[in-house]
Amino acid sequence: MSQANNTLLQMKYARIIIGLSKRLGISSRRALALFYESNTYQYLRQKIGDLHCMSDNYLIDELIIEYTGKQGS
């Protein structure tokens, strides 16, 4: 992956973390932990499917679904 692509992906991660924090009303530190502990992040990092092409809001929704599903387990 080129440095430019890597930088763009890191910026996307930052937007997702900030959005997750706002949507759930949690600290950015907690949102960061949820993001990096998620399956969604693993799929993004491994470029499984085209998740990295999805909108930030779509990915935030996916993270919230994943997070609430883990809470119910």
Buried (B, 14 or more C-beta within 10 A) or exposed (E): EEEEEEEEBEEBBBBBBBBBBEBBEBEEEBBBEBBEEBEBBEBBEEEEEEBBEBEBEEBBBBBBEBBEEEEEE
